[in-house]
Amino acid sequence: MGGSLGARAINEAVTDVVSKIWKDNTCNFLIATGQYGLWVPDLMKEKGVDLENAENIEIREYINDMARCLSASDLVICRAGASSLSEFQALGKASILIPSPNVTENHQYHNAMALVNNNAAVIIEEKDLSGDRLLEEINKLINDKNKLNEIGYNAKKMATLNAKEQITDIVLGLIK
């Protein structure tokens, strides 16, 4: 996922990854291209991916049922926006984060590093992103279930699951 508009670099890298391993049937792919990534299916076809017969690939512009899809995932590859990260953390999902370099004060990089420094995610900066590099990181995690689970567990430990109660306590404390 690269956000609702899409992220060209992520879409290109994911397309490269899928074209290399889709026939193995070792992974199911749910790809959210974003509004500006509608060219992804054509590029996959150019790279030899038979989308009509590939039952392990689903391409969408946007994921409208995120809770269901995240619950079913083992590994999430995406940007590092705070809302997305909080969802992954709450569900204890391992992730490979590719922060957008085009955001104020590079905040997505700092968001990602908060998880990386707690062994709760893997980071690939966009300047270092390629299909080969992404595939290398995917394989490291998919082929080491203990590491995959450890990263997800550590992400869950970082989650703030009672934010509503914390905010309520602060507001009530100000009233007293």
N, CA, C and O of each residue as an XYZ file, in Angstrom:
704
protein
N       0.846     -1.182      0.000
C       0.000      0.000      0.000
C       0.884      1.236      0.000
O       1.882      1.311      0.717
N       0.501      2.181     -0.803
C       1.228      3.435     -0.841
C       0.342      4.618     -0.551
O       0.715      5.753     -0.847
N      -0.817      4.386      0.018
C      -1.735      5.477      0.312
C      -2.804      5.597     -0.759
O      -2.741      4.924     -1.788
N      -3.786      6.458     -0.515
C      -4.932      6.542     -1.422
C      -4.559      7.061     -2.805
O      -5.208      6.708     -3.789
N      -3.531      7.887     -2.895
C      -3.087      8.343     -4.213
C      -2.152      7.333     -4.869
O      -2.039      7.285     -6.094
N      -1.489      6.536     -4.055
C      -0.518      5.567     -4.565
C       0.894      6.096     -4.407
O       1.109      7.285     -4.171
N       1.836      5.205     -4.541
C       3.251      5.564     -4.453
C       3.964      4.842     -5.587
O       4.110      3.619     -5.560
N       4.400      5.589     -6.565
C       5.003      4.999     -7.760
C       6.151      4.046     -7.407
O       6.217      2.938     -7.940
N       7.042      4.461     -6.527
C       8.203      3.632     -6.179
C       7.777      2.302     -5.564
O       8.346      1.259     -5.885
N       6.786      2.334     -4.687
C       6.304      1.091     -4.074
C       5.618      0.232     -5.130
O       5.867     -0.971     -5.201
N       4.765      0.828     -5.944
C       4.076      0.065     -6.987
C       5.068     -0.602     -7.940
O       4.875     -1.755     -8.325
N       6.119      0.108     -8.321
C       7.125     -0.477     -9.222
C       7.869     -1.624     -8.554
O       8.076     -2.669     -9.171
N       8.273     -1.440     -7.296
C       9.010     -2.490     -6.590
C       8.139     -3.719     -6.365
O       8.592     -4.848     -6.557
N       6.896     -3.503     -5.961
C       5.985     -4.623     -5.724
C       5.701     -5.359     -7.026
O       5.647     -6.589     -7.045
N       5.524     -4.630     -8.091
C       5.308     -5.258     -9.400
C       6.490     -6.151     -9.761
O       6.307     -7.257    -10.270
N       7.685     -5.675     -9.500
C       8.885     -6.469     -9.767
C       8.915     -7.730     -8.903
O       9.214     -8.819     -9.394
N       8.606     -7.578     -7.621
C       8.580     -8.728     -6.706
C       7.562     -9.764     -7.179
O       7.878    -10.946     -7.311
N       6.348     -9.308     -7.431
C       5.274    -10.224     -7.831
C       5.652    -10.958     -9.109
O       5.408    -12.158     -9.231
N       6.246    -10.246    -10.062
C       6.600    -10.884    -11.332
C       7.638    -11.989    -11.147
O       7.723    -12.902    -11.968
N       8.421    -11.911    -10.083
C       9.459    -12.919     -9.834
C       8.957    -14.129     -9.060
O       9.501    -15.222     -9.211
N       7.923    -13.954     -8.229
C       7.558    -15.077     -7.355
C       6.093    -15.506     -7.421
O       5.692    -16.407     -6.684
N       5.291    -14.892     -8.275
C       3.869    -15.217     -8.271
C       3.586    -16.665     -8.625
O       2.623    -17.245     -8.123
N       4.402    -17.256     -9.477
C       4.163    -18.646     -9.891
C       4.439    -19.649     -8.785
O       3.928    -20.768     -8.820
N       5.252    -19.253     -7.789
C       5.591    -20.159     -6.689
C       4.376    -20.519     -5.842
O       4.358    -21.561     -5.187
N       3.358    -19.653     -5.856
C       2.168    -19.823     -5.020
C       2.499    -19.947     -3.540
O       1.768    -20.591     -2.788
N       3.600    -19.331     -3.122
C       3.966    -19.333     -1.710
C       3.387    -18.128     -0.981
O       3.352    -18.097      0.249
N       2.937    -17.148     -1.734
C       2.381    -15.921     -1.151
C       1.092    -15.550     -1.863
O       0.914    -15.804     -3.054
N       0.205    -14.945     -1.100
C      -0.953    -14.282     -1.676
C      -0.671    -12.792     -1.601
O      -0.171    -12.298     -0.590
N      -0.988    -12.087     -2.656
C      -0.714    -10.662     -2.736
C      -2.008     -9.885     -2.825
O      -2.853    -10.169     -3.674
N      -2.167     -8.909     -1.957
C      -3.239     -7.933     -2.067
C      -2.538     -6.594     -2.238
O      -1.862     -6.116     -1.327
N      -2.701     -6.002     -3.393
C      -1.963     -4.802     -3.756
C      -2.942     -3.643     -3.895
O      -3.889     -3.706     -4.679
N      -2.702     -2.587     -3.124
C      -3.489     -1.366     -3.237
C      -2.641     -0.361     -4.015
O      -1.655      0.164     -3.496
N      -3.027     -0.102     -5.241
C      -2.219      0.741     -6.130
C      -2.390      2.230     -5.874
O      -1.497      3.018     -6.184
N      -3.513      2.617     -5.318
C      -3.817      4.023     -5.174
C      -4.348      4.590     -6.484
O      -4.280      3.948     -7.531
N      -4.865      5.779     -6.404
C      -5.519      6.434     -7.539
C      -4.606      6.579     -8.750
O      -5.058      6.455     -9.889
N      -3.320      6.841     -8.508
C      -2.401      7.064     -9.622
C      -1.599      5.812     -9.989
O      -0.587      5.907    -10.684
N      -2.040      4.659     -9.532
C      -1.328      3.423     -9.839
C      -2.132      2.458    -10.686
O      -1.878      1.254    -10.673
N      -3.086      2.973    -11.412
C      -3.957      2.100    -12.197
C      -3.216      1.422    -13.349
O      -3.776      0.551    -14.015
N      -1.979      1.808    -13.588
C      -1.133      1.207    -14.620
C      -0.485     -0.099    -14.148
O       0.102     -0.821    -14.954
N      -0.584     -0.405    -12.868
C       0.093     -1.583    -12.303
C      -0.295     -2.886    -13.006
O       0.599     -3.654    -13.361
N      -1.578     -3.173    -13.224
C      -1.898     -4.431    -13.911
C      -1.243     -4.545    -15.289
O      -0.783     -5.624    -15.663
N      -1.194     -3.461    -16.037
C      -0.561     -3.503    -17.359
C       0.930     -3.806    -17.246
O       1.470     -4.580    -18.038
N       1.598     -3.198    -16.262
C       3.028     -3.460    -16.081
C       3.258     -4.906    -15.657
O       4.221     -5.534    -16.097
N       2.394     -5.431    -14.817
C       2.535     -6.836    -14.408
C       2.385     -7.756    -15.614
O       3.144     -8.712    -15.771
N       1.425     -7.469    -16.447
C       1.244     -8.283    -17.654
C       2.476     -8.199    -18.544
O       2.911     -9.210    -19.096
N       3.041     -7.001    -18.689
C       4.274     -6.838    -19.477
C       5.416     -7.675    -18.906
O       6.285     -8.142    -19.642
N       5.403     -7.858    -17.582
C       6.458     -8.628    -16.924
C       6.141    -10.121    -16.870
O       6.861    -10.889    -16.231
N       5.066    -10.532    -17.539
C       4.756    -11.948    -17.647
C       3.809    -12.506    -16.614
O       3.658    -13.724    -16.518
N       3.170    -11.659    -15.842
C       2.221    -12.134    -14.834
C       0.866    -12.356    -15.501
O       0.321    -11.454    -16.136
N       0.335    -13.555    -15.351
C      -0.960    -13.911    -15.922
C      -2.050    -13.602    -14.901
O      -2.485    -14.479    -14.155
N      -2.480    -12.362    -14.879
C      -3.435    -11.924    -13.863
C      -4.783    -12.632    -13.962
O      -5.469    -12.803    -12.954
N      -5.165    -13.044    -15.167
C      -6.449    -13.719    -15.323
C      -6.453    -15.084    -14.632
O      -7.504    -15.547    -14.189
N      -5.301    -15.725    -14.535
C      -5.228    -17.064    -13.948
C      -4.467    -17.115    -12.628
O      -4.323    -18.188    -12.042
N      -3.988    -15.994    -12.162
C      -3.241    -15.951    -10.898
C      -4.219    -15.758     -9.748
O      -4.660    -14.643     -9.470
N      -4.548    -16.855     -9.088
C      -5.502    -16.788     -7.984
C      -4.887    -16.198     -6.717
O      -5.602    -15.920     -5.754
N      -3.580    -16.007     -6.709
C      -2.908    -15.492     -5.519
C      -2.599    -13.991     -5.608
O      -1.849    -13.463     -4.788
N      -3.176    -13.307     -6.600
C      -2.929    -11.873     -6.767
C      -4.265    -11.149     -6.871
O      -5.108    -11.481     -7.704
N      -4.438    -10.159     -6.010
C      -5.607     -9.287     -6.092
C      -5.100     -7.852     -6.107
O      -4.346     -7.435     -5.227
N      -5.520     -7.111     -7.110
C      -5.103     -5.718     -7.246
C      -6.331     -4.832     -7.100
O      -7.341     -5.018     -7.779
N      -6.217     -3.867     -6.200
C      -7.303     -2.915     -5.973
C      -6.724     -1.502     -6.016
O      -5.539     -1.288     -5.762
N      -7.576     -0.566     -6.337
C      -7.146      0.834     -6.239
C      -7.008      1.212     -4.769
O      -6.063      1.901     -4.386
N      -7.934      0.768     -3.965
C      -7.982      1.133     -2.559
C      -8.552     -0.047     -1.776
O      -9.347     -0.816     -2.315
N      -8.161     -0.199     -0.530
C      -8.687     -1.271      0.311
C      -9.760     -0.679      1.206
O      -9.468      0.077      2.132
N     -11.007     -1.033      0.920
C     -12.137     -0.512      1.695
C     -12.429     -1.345      2.939
O     -13.113     -0.882      3.852
N     -11.915     -2.565      2.976
C     -12.154     -3.457      4.107
C     -10.825     -3.748      4.813
O     -10.418     -4.901      4.960
N     -10.167     -2.676      5.240
C      -8.820     -2.772      5.789
C      -8.743     -3.695      7.002
O      -7.805     -4.486      7.103
N      -9.686     -3.618      7.908
C      -9.630     -4.450      9.111
C      -9.586     -5.933      8.745
O      -8.795     -6.693      9.303
N     -10.431     -6.335      7.815
C     -10.472     -7.739      7.393
C      -9.172     -8.136      6.701
O      -8.617     -9.201      6.970
N      -8.695     -7.280      5.816
C      -7.480     -7.597      5.062
C      -6.248     -7.633      5.962
O      -5.410     -8.526      5.837
N      -6.141     -6.672      6.858
C      -5.005     -6.680      7.781
C      -5.034     -7.904      8.682
O      -3.994     -8.503      8.955
N      -6.215     -8.275      9.142
C      -6.331     -9.445     10.014
C      -5.824    -10.702      9.327
O      -5.265    -11.588      9.974
N      -6.017    -10.778      8.029
C      -5.613    -11.971      7.276
C      -4.148    -11.940      6.839
O      -3.628    -12.941      6.346
N      -3.489    -10.811      7.016
C      -2.126    -10.678      6.489
C      -1.073    -11.184      7.470
O      -1.267    -11.168      8.685
N       0.037    -11.628      6.911
C       1.204    -11.990      7.704
C       2.244    -10.879      7.678
O       2.982    -10.683      8.643
N       2.295    -10.158      6.572
C       3.301     -9.124      6.375
C       2.679     -7.986      5.581
O       2.004     -8.210      4.576
N       2.915     -6.764      6.042
C       2.371     -5.578      5.386
C       3.544     -4.757      4.856
O       4.537     -4.545      5.552
N       3.411     -4.301      3.621
C       4.425     -3.445      2.996
C       3.737     -2.135      2.666
O       2.770     -2.110      1.904
N       4.236     -1.033      3.243
C       3.524      0.221      3.048
C       4.343      1.423      3.501
O       5.471      1.287      3.975
N       3.749      2.594      3.345
C       4.285      3.838      3.863
C       4.274      3.779      5.393
O       3.924      2.754      5.977
N       4.656      4.879      6.033
C       4.762      4.883      7.493
C       3.974      6.031      8.118
O       4.469      6.739      8.994
N       2.741      6.199      7.651
C       1.869      7.197      8.266
C       1.429      6.731      9.642
O       1.288      5.531      9.879
N       1.214      7.663     10.540
C       0.904      7.332     11.932
C      -0.365      6.486     12.070
O      -0.394      5.550     12.868
N      -1.403      6.800     11.311
C      -2.657      6.035     11.430
C      -2.468      4.595     10.987
O      -2.952      3.670     11.640
N      -1.765      4.405      9.880
C      -1.507      3.040      9.404
C      -0.692      2.260     10.430
O      -1.003      1.109     10.736
N       0.344      2.888     10.954
C       1.199      2.198     11.924
C       0.415      1.806     13.166
O       0.625      0.725     13.716
N      -0.483      2.669     13.612
C      -1.257      2.331     14.809
C      -2.155      1.117     14.546
O      -2.383      0.308     15.445
N      -2.660      0.991     13.322
C      -3.478     -0.184     12.976
C      -2.623     -1.450     13.002
O      -3.044     -2.465     13.557
N      -1.429     -1.404     12.409
C      -0.549     -2.576     12.386
C      -0.138     -2.962     13.790
O      -0.098     -4.143     14.138
N       0.167     -1.958     14.594
C       0.570     -2.228     15.967
C      -0.568     -2.886     16.743
O      -0.352     -3.882     17.433
N      -1.760     -2.344     16.636
C      -2.905     -2.893     17.365
C      -3.140     -4.355     17.011
O      -3.545     -5.148     17.861
N      -2.884     -4.710     15.754
C      -3.099     -6.091     15.310
C      -1.854     -6.958     15.425
O      -1.917     -8.165     15.192
N      -0.725     -6.355     15.781
C       0.510     -7.115     15.923
C       1.029     -7.647     14.596
O       1.431     -8.807     14.500
N       1.022     -6.805     13.582
C       1.447     -7.225     12.246
C       2.882     -6.803     11.958
O       3.279     -5.672     12.236
N       3.641     -7.720     11.404
C       4.987     -7.401     10.930
C       4.849     -6.535      9.691
O       3.908     -6.687      8.912
N       5.804     -5.620      9.516
C       5.712     -4.733      8.367
C       7.090     -4.359      7.842
O       8.081     -4.308      8.571
N       7.099     -4.100      6.546
C       8.246     -3.479      5.890
C       7.767     -2.085      5.532
O       6.840     -1.918      4.739
N       8.407     -1.090      6.122
C       7.964      0.282      5.972
C       8.855      1.034      4.990
O      10.082      0.956      5.044
N       8.204      1.757      4.099
C       8.895      2.561      3.089
C       8.375      3.986      3.262
O       7.423      4.390      2.594
N       9.001      4.745      4.160
C       8.491      6.089      4.449
C       8.563      7.008      3.240
O       9.505      6.955      2.449
N       7.567      7.833      3.120
C       7.571      8.828      2.045
C       8.631      9.879      2.354
O       8.671     10.405      3.466
N       9.482     10.191      1.393
C      10.466     11.249      1.612
C       9.879     12.637      1.364
O      10.565     13.643      1.539
N       8.620     12.691      0.959
C       7.998     13.955      0.549
C       6.999     14.477      1.564
O       5.972     15.046      1.193
N       7.291     14.287      2.846
C       6.379     14.746      3.889
C       7.099     15.728      4.812
O       8.328     15.750      4.879
N       6.330     16.519      5.505
C       6.878     17.542      6.386
C       7.826     16.935      7.420
O       7.491     15.964      8.098
N       9.008     17.528      7.524
C      10.023     17.166      8.509
C      10.346     15.670      8.502
O      10.762     15.116      9.520
N      10.155     15.025      7.361
C      10.482     13.605      7.217
C       9.826     12.756      8.320
O      10.410     11.781      8.792
N       8.612     13.139      8.719
C       7.985     12.480      9.866
C       7.726     10.991      9.653
O       7.733     10.230     10.621
N       7.496     10.553      8.412
C       7.262      9.120      8.220
C       8.522      8.308      8.516
O       8.437      7.190      9.025
N       9.670      8.860      8.203
C      10.931      8.177      8.541
C      11.027      8.020     10.057
O      11.374      6.949     10.555
N      10.722      9.074     10.776
C      10.801      9.019     12.243
C       9.747      8.067     12.817
O      10.012      7.356     13.786
N       8.558      8.056     12.218
C       7.536      7.081     12.630
C       8.065      5.663     12.465
O       7.958      4.835     13.370
N       8.638      5.399     11.295
C       9.154      4.057     11.006
C      10.274      3.679     11.973
O      10.314      2.560     12.486
N      11.173      4.615     12.214
C      12.316      4.315     13.079
C      11.900      4.019     14.515
O      12.591      3.282     15.218
N      10.779      4.584     14.960
C      10.283      4.255     16.296
C      10.017      2.751     16.387
O      10.304      2.128     17.409
N       9.471      2.173     15.323
C       9.231      0.736     15.307
C      10.517     -0.039     15.077
O      10.778     -1.027     15.764
N      11.318      0.398     14.121
C      12.568     -0.307     13.801
C      13.456     -0.399     15.031
O      14.062     -1.442     15.277
N      13.542      0.677     15.806
C      14.394      0.694     16.998
C      13.888     -0.222     18.097
O      14.607     -0.500     19.057
N      12.664     -0.688     17.964
C      12.089     -1.643     18.917
C      11.913     -3.020     18.289
O      11.145     -3.843     18.788
N      12.628     -3.268     17.190
C      12.530     -4.532     16.458
C      11.067     -4.879     16.160
O      10.637     -6.023     16.304
N      10.320     -3.854     15.741
C       8.896     -4.015     15.474
C       8.550     -3.745     14.018
O       7.371     -3.712     13.666
N       9.547     -3.552     13.167
C       9.341     -3.336     11.733
C      10.704     -3.329     11.056
O      11.745     -3.242     11.707
N      10.666     -3.422      9.736
C      11.853     -3.294      8.890
C      11.649     -2.044      8.048
O      10.526     -1.757      7.634
N      12.699     -1.308      7.793
C      12.596     -0.099      6.989
C      13.432     -0.240      5.721
O      14.532     -0.794      5.735
N      12.883      0.272      4.634
C      13.644      0.484      3.401
C      13.342      1.924      2.994
O      12.199      2.255      2.679
N      14.340      2.759      2.999
C      14.110      4.125      2.547
C      13.877      4.104      1.041
O      14.455      3.285      0.327
N      13.037      4.999      0.572
C      12.662      5.002     -0.842
C      13.889      5.113     -1.753
O      13.907      4.519     -2.831
N      14.902      5.859     -1.340
C      16.116      6.006     -2.147
C      16.842      4.670     -2.311
O      17.636      4.514     -3.238
N      16.585      3.713     -1.432
C      17.220      2.393     -1.480
C      16.284      1.309     -2.007
O      16.665      0.141     -2.083
N      15.071      1.691     -2.368
C      14.049      0.723     -2.757
C      14.242      0.240     -4.189
O      14.428      1.028     -5.116
N      14.192     -1.061     -4.336
C      14.144     -1.717     -5.647
C      13.383     -3.017     -5.446
O      13.163     -3.449     -4.315
N      12.989     -3.627     -6.535
C      12.314     -4.915     -6.432
C      13.201     -5.949     -5.774
O      12.733     -6.731     -4.947
N      14.479     -5.966     -6.131
C      15.407     -6.939     -5.538
C      15.563     -6.726     -4.038
O      15.549     -7.685     -3.266
N      15.712     -5.471     -3.625
C      15.885     -5.184     -2.190
C      14.622     -5.551     -1.420
O      14.697     -6.125     -0.333
N      13.470     -5.222     -1.977
C      12.209     -5.556     -1.318
C      12.041     -7.066     -1.220
O      11.632     -7.576     -0.177
N      12.348     -7.777     -2.280
C      12.240     -9.236     -2.263
C      13.185     -9.843     -1.234
O      12.829    -10.804     -0.552
N      14.370     -9.295     -1.122
C      15.330     -9.776     -0.116
C      14.744     -9.653      1.295
O      14.827    -10.590      2.089
N      14.157     -8.507      1.601
C      13.581     -8.295      2.937
C      12.349     -9.171      3.155
O      12.152     -9.700      4.249
N      11.530     -9.325      2.133
C      10.360    -10.207      2.236
C      10.818    -11.626      2.540
O      10.298    -12.271      3.450
N      11.792    -12.109      1.776
C      12.276    -13.480      1.976
C      12.862    -13.690      3.358
O      12.664    -14.745      3.959
N      13.581    -12.702      3.870
C      14.141    -12.819      5.219
C      13.048    -13.069      6.246
O      13.220    -13.867      7.168
N      11.930    -12.388      6.083
C      10.847    -12.524      7.055
C       9.972    -13.740      6.788
O       9.643    -14.484      7.712
N       9.600    -13.943      5.556
C       8.717    -15.065      5.231
C       9.401    -16.411      5.507
O       8.747    -17.380      5.890
N      10.702    -16.457      5.312
C      11.440    -17.707      5.522
C      11.889    -17.908      6.960
O      12.487    -18.934      7.283
N      11.612    -16.946      7.823
C      11.959    -17.055      9.242
C      10.724    -16.675     10.052
O      10.574    -15.535     10.491
N       9.848    -17.652     10.239
C       8.572    -17.399     10.926
C       8.787    -16.856     12.334
O       7.993    -16.048     12.815
N       9.862    -17.297     13.002
C      10.128    -16.772     14.336
C      10.391    -15.273     14.292
O       9.882    -14.529     15.131
N      11.179    -14.825     13.323
C      11.481    -13.403     13.173
C      10.210    -12.644     12.795
O       9.945    -11.573     13.341
N       9.436    -13.178     11.882
C       8.175    -12.557     11.476
C       7.258    -12.378     12.691
O       6.696    -11.303     12.900
N       7.116    -13.425     13.475
C       6.262    -13.365     14.662
C       6.820    -12.418     15.720
O       6.069    -11.705     16.385
N       8.144    -12.418     15.870
C       8.776    -11.537     16.851
C       8.527    -10.065     16.505
O       8.217     -9.263     17.385
N       8.662     -9.719     15.243
C       8.430     -8.341     14.826
C       6.967     -7.964     15.058
O       6.684     -6.870     15.549
N       6.046     -8.844     14.717
C       4.632     -8.580     14.966
C       4.326     -8.443     16.453
O       3.571     -7.560     16.861
N       4.913     -9.317     17.253
C       4.718     -9.262     18.705
C       5.243     -7.941     19.270
O       4.589     -7.308     20.098
N       6.421     -7.536     18.818
C       7.005     -6.281     19.292
C       6.178     -5.079     18.855
O       6.064     -4.099     19.591
N       5.606     -5.152     17.664
C       4.720     -4.073     17.204
C       3.505     -3.976     18.124
O       3.097     -2.880     18.509
N       2.937     -5.115     18.469
C       1.755     -5.133     19.345
C       2.088     -4.559     20.721
O       1.268     -3.863     21.320
N       3.288     -4.849     21.219
C       3.692     -4.312     22.522
C       3.748     -2.783     22.506
O       3.589     -2.147     23.548
N       3.971     -2.201     21.346
C       4.060     -0.741     21.233
C       2.695     -0.077     21.073
O       2.589      1.147     21.164
N       1.662     -0.860     20.839
C       0.334     -0.306     20.567
C      -0.259      0.383     21.791
O      -0.083     -0.068     22.923
N      -0.951      1.462     21.547
C      -1.743      2.118     22.580
C      -3.188      1.743     22.305
O      -3.831      2.300     21.415
N      -3.683      0.801     23.076
C      -5.011      0.264     22.813
C      -6.112      0.967     23.605
O      -7.298      0.758     23.349
N      -5.717      1.795     24.560
C      -6.714      2.460     25.395
C      -6.611      3.981     25.292
O      -6.744      4.685     26.293
N      -6.378      4.481     24.090
C      -6.208      5.926     23.887
C      -7.434      6.709     24.354
O      -7.302      7.777     24.952
N      -8.613      6.184     24.084
C      -9.841      6.884     24.475
C      -9.876      7.100     25.989
O     -10.210      8.187     26.460
N      -9.532      6.066     26.739
C      -9.529      6.171     28.199
C      -8.455      7.148     28.679
O      -8.682      7.921     29.610
N      -7.292      7.108     28.042
C      -6.211      8.013     28.431
C      -6.603      9.466     28.192
O      -6.359     10.326     29.039
N      -7.206      9.736     27.049
C      -7.635     11.101     26.740
C      -8.724     11.546     27.712
O      -8.701     12.677     28.197
N      -9.673     10.663     27.994
C     -10.755     10.984     28.925
C     -10.180     11.313     30.294
O     -10.607     12.281     30.924
N      -9.223     10.528     30.763
C      -8.610     10.778     32.069
C      -7.912     12.136     32.098
O      -7.984     12.844     33.102
N      -7.250     12.500     31.027
C      -6.567     13.805     30.961
C      -7.586     14.939     31.008
O      -7.425     15.900     31.760
N      -8.641     14.817     30.193
C      -9.660     15.867     30.167
C     -10.344     15.984     31.525
O     -10.554     17.092     32.018
N     -10.690     14.864     32.125
C     -11.345     14.906     33.442
C     -10.394     15.487     34.487
O     -10.826     16.177     35.411
N      -9.110     15.209     34.339
C      -8.121     15.761     35.257
C      -8.027     17.276     35.147
O      -7.752     17.952     36.139
N      -8.248     17.809     33.965
C      -8.205     19.263     33.766
C      -9.433     19.948     34.361
O      -9.376     21.108     34.769
N     -10.530     19.219     34.402
C     -11.775     19.784     34.919
C     -11.727     19.920     36.440
O     -12.307     20.849     37.004
N     -11.054     19.018     37.082
C     -11.029     18.991     38.566
C     -10.295     20.156     39.121
O     -10.178     20.289     40.339
